[in-house]
Amino acid sequence: MKNKAYPYNKDFNNEFILVLTMSLSGKRIWIDIEQPKTAVMFNSLIKMFKKEESELLITARDYDSTYQILDDNRVKYIKVGKHGGEKLGDKLNTYIMRLKKLYPLINKFLPDYFVTFLSIEGTRIAYGLQIPSIGINDEPRNKPVCKLIHPFIDNVITPKCIPKEWYIKLYADEEKIIRYNGLDEIAWLSEYVPNPNILEKFDLKKGKFLIMRTEPTHASYFIDKLRPEETQIGKFFHPIFKEFPNYKYFLLVRSKKQEKFLSKKLKTLADNNNIIITRYLPNLDDLCFYGALIISGGGTIVRESSLLNVPSIEFFPGESAPQEIFLIKNGFPLEHIRDPDRLIEKAIDILNQGPKKDRFKVSSFKEKLSQFENPIKICFEYVKKRLLSN
């Protein structure tokens, strides 16, 4: 057996770590996927563990497009539980029900390691069964979830741009926090290659369509900002559409309630074929890359699109997250605009200017992404080292 030295995150360890070249054959790893972002982000991690010949148990929660993304990526998984919705009592009840369904599965599988993003149920079971655990968390705004996870999880991987103190205040152990220079979205975009076939599939032209994403109103940190069915897209859509009626508009909602709410707001445009309201878009990164502008009430999609060098506007009705500040400081084309009138003005200005000369070249974003660290690789190498050192 030979050892090979790899450089590692210096904030975690001041020395290089030895990553053993032997495989993880026979090691059992449990991954719980609780939201669409995790389904996208963990796809490469699943492949890494499969390549190492480890035995995987993947569980997933019914929330938004999580199942569809896993199905599209041909991931084998077990459906367990659902999202609790907007009411705190319902969230608690679904947590209890999901614990009951997960426990016998995990107790039978007896994993050697548990990997998660923000699974409360998974973390609690791993703690109870003394299973080593690691999580990735770029959302300390989600205070209720963080408070329930941090005391029980063994390690948490966080971006350097988010103050470490935010996690410590939410009960994270400072010595167990692993830091990296980058953002979660780099995990999948660093390997991403645009596929132009998406244009033919949707009958699109480069730079002649927009994506608008509604707010994550079911998230615990959003409960006091908007009602679960609401979205502010109706406040700025009409003026933009009036200026560019020949563009196509994909309005990506998060629930049936939002779909119904937005359809009512745009009922005068119901027969227009250029407007598509949907709860799911396949190959979303391809659509972002070839789009003219991405506008969203949540962070993930505009972080993705701006990392791909696509003009992006976030209208989240709160303070700018450290991730967005990180992107803006590093020159990525992202703005956080809460005022609908200013958003309309900026969107029309971007569309009037049109795509820049190198906008649709892979080199326009690949070189810049290579400057940052990939949290999935950090997670994989950490878990592998721990498993092979036992």
C-alpha positions, 0 to 999 in steps of 0.5 A: 500500500502506497501513500500519496500526499495531497495539499489540504485546506490549511484552515483545517490542518496546517500540514498536508494530509496523507490520503491513502490510495486504497479504496473504500471497498466495504465501507458503508456511507449514508447520504441524506438529501433533503432539498434540490440544492443537495441533490445537485451538489451531492451528485459528484460526491456520490460518484466519488464514493461509488468509484471508491467501491463503497456501499451507499445508502441514499435517502431523500425527502420529498421537497420541491424538485429533489426527486426529479433531480435525483431521477434525472441523474439516475441516482438510486435512492429511498424516498423517506418523508416530506417537507413540513410546509410553512407552519412550525407545528407541521414542521415538527410533526413531519420531523417526528414522522421522518425520524420514525421512518429513517431509524429502522433503515439506518439501524439495519444498514449501520453506516460507517459515516453519515454525510449531509447538507442540512438534514436534522433527522439524519444528524439526530439519528447519526448522533444517537447511533454514534455514527461519525458525521459531516455536513456542509452548511452555507446557510446560517440564516436558517437559525432553527435548523442550525441550532438543531444540527450543530450540537450533534454533528461531528464536523461542518464545512463552511465558506470562509466568506461567512463569519465563523462566529455566526456558526459558533453562535448557533452552537457549532464547535469552533474546533469542528468547523472546516473552512474553505475559500469558495462557495457551495455552487462551485462544487458542481460548476467546476466540472460543468460543461454547457450543452447547447442542445438545450436551445433546440429542446426548448426552441430558444436562441442564445441570450434571448430568454430569461429565468425568474425564480420565486422566493423560498417562502417555505424556508424557516428564515422566510416565514415572517417575510411573505406568505407561503404562496406569495412571490414578488415577481408580479411587481416587476414582470409586466414592465420588463415583458412590455419592453421585450415581448419577443423574449421567452420567460421561464418563471420557476416556482417552488410550490403549487401555491406559488404557481397558482398565485403567480398565474393569477397575477399574470392572468392577462398574459395567460395565452402568451406562449413566451411565458412558461410557469413551471415548478421544474426545469431540467438542465437548469445550468444550461438554461442559465448559461445561455440565458440573457438574465437570471432574476431570483428571490433566492440565492442558489440560482443567482450564485450559479448564474453569476459564477457562469458569468451570466448577469444576475439579480437577486431580489431577496427581501432581506440583507445581502448574504455573505456569499453574494457580497463575496461574488460581487467583490470578486467581480461576478455579475450579480446585484442585490436589488430589493426595490421593484422599480430599480430592478425593472430599470436595471433589468431593461438596461442589461437586456438593451446592452445584450450579451458581451462578446465572450459571454458564451465561451466556457473560458469566460467562467472556467478560469475564474472558478479554478481559483477557488476550492471545491467543498465536495472534494474537501468533504470526500477527502476528509471522510476517506481519511477518517474511514481509512485511519480507523 
